[in-house]
Amino acid sequence: MVTKVQKWGNSQGLRFTKTLLDEARINVGDEVNVSIRKGRIIVEPVAKVRGRYDLKTLVAKMPKTYQPEEQDWGPPVGKEVW
């Protein structure tokens, strides 16, 4: 795909076709990481975090001495082995 660098206000920008963005799995409004490698401009989608929290962050906030209490779930109801 050939495109031109265009002036938009005090900035410059590139336009990408919808097909190109679909192939890169980038949607309008998504965050992208722009970097330069060996004189080339690389545009990559930023990994999307699902939900408001991730497990690594939640576990890091737990006290180091945390011990969960044992739960009594009652007698077996089906074909449980234990």
Sequence and secondary structure as in RCSB ss.txt:
>XXXX:A:sequence
MVTKVQKWGNSQGLRFTKTLLDEARINVGDEVNVSIRKGRIIVEPVAKVRGRYDLKTLVAKMPKTYQPEEQDWGP
PVGKEVW
>XXXX:A:secstr
     EEETTEEE    HHHHHHTT  TT  EEEEEETTEEEEEE     SS  HHHHHHTS TT         S
  SS   
